[in-house]
Amino acid sequence: MSAVADRIEVRGLRALGVIGVLPEERERAQPFEVDFDVEADLSAAGRSDALADTLDYGDLVARAERVVTTEQPQLLERVAARIAEELLAVDRVLAVQVTVRKLRPPVPHDVATAAVTLRRTRA
């Protein structure tokens, strides 16, 4: 493994989920946006140009989307933690950073989004 961790970045994954504490947030799905970085050694793929030597970002996106669309936690912190767990379950992944954004936060202020960002590494 190389000393430097390379990174695959995914930005702007949009998905509908039932996530929130308030009753109106539990009644219907609302839009969320997910960004994530996955750190892994990508040097073999850089040499070979072969998909088998890298991470399939389509699979990574599907894992993140599945958490948002099928689980129904109350907190963004839980959503971000579950996405991190799912991404770290992929063999080559060494660390992840995940941001989950609520696009319509239920607050009585002019707020575009509310978000949680966390970073996790392989144990």
N, C-alpha and C positions, 0 to 999 in steps of 0.2 A: 504494500500500500504506500502511496506517496505521502510525503510529509504535509503537503498542502491539500486541503479538502476543496474539491471543485464544487460547483453549485449549479443546480437546475432551478430556474425561477419560473413560477406560474403566477400570472397577475390577472385579476378581474374575473375569476370564476363566479358566475351568478347562479344562484339556486334558490328555490322556495322551500321554506321550512317553518315548522311550528316550534318557535323558540321564544321564550319570554316568561315573565312572572305574572304580568297583568292579565286579567280575564280576556280582554280583547285580543291579546297576543296568542292566547291558547285556542281561540275560536277558528282561526283560519291561517293558512300559510302566508308568510310575508317574505319579501326579498332580502337575501343576504349576499354579501360578496366576500370571497375568500382569496387571499394571496398566500403563497407559500414558497419557501426556498428549501430545497433538499440538498444536503451536502453529501458527497460521495466521491470516491476516486474514479474519475472519468478518463484517466490517462490511457487505458487500454482502448477505449472507444475512439479516442483521438488518433491513435495509431492505426486501428483496424477499419474504421468507418463501418462497423457492424453493430446492428441493434442489440445483438446478444451480449455485447460488451458494455452496455450502458443501461440506464433506467428508462423504461417506457413511460413517458410523461402522460400518455393517455390513461394508463393504469393508475398513476398517482392521482390524476384529476378525478377519475371515477371513484376512487376511495374517498377522497375529500367530499365530493358531491353526495355520495351515499350517506355519509354522516349527517349532513345538513338536511337531506330530504327524508330520511327514515327514522332518525332518532328525534326525540322531542324533549330535550332538556330545558331547564329554565334559564340558565346562564350562558352568556357567550364564552365565559371561561371554560365551561364544560365542553362546548362545541370545539373550541380550539384545542383543548387537551385530547379529545377523542380523535380529531384529525391527526394530531401529532402522533398518537399511538398507532393509528392505521398506517401512517407513512413510515414510521420507524420499524414496522413489522416487515418491511421490504428488505431483503438480505443486504444489499449493498449500501443502504442508507445509514449514514453515521450521525447526522444531526438534522434537525428541521427547525424552521421558524415559520410560524403560522399566524396570520392576521385574519380575524373574522369581523366583518363590518355589518352592522344592522343599518340598512339603508333608510329606514323610516323610524327612527327612535321615538318612542312615545313620551316625549318631554314637552312641556309648554314653552319651549324656547326655539329660536331659529338655529337648529343644529342640522347640518347636512347628514352626518353619520355618527355612530358611536361604535367603537371597535376595541377589541382585545388582541394583543400580540404576545405570543410566548415563544420561547425557544426551548427545545428539548434535545438531549443527546442520548445515544445508545448507552444503556447501562453497562 
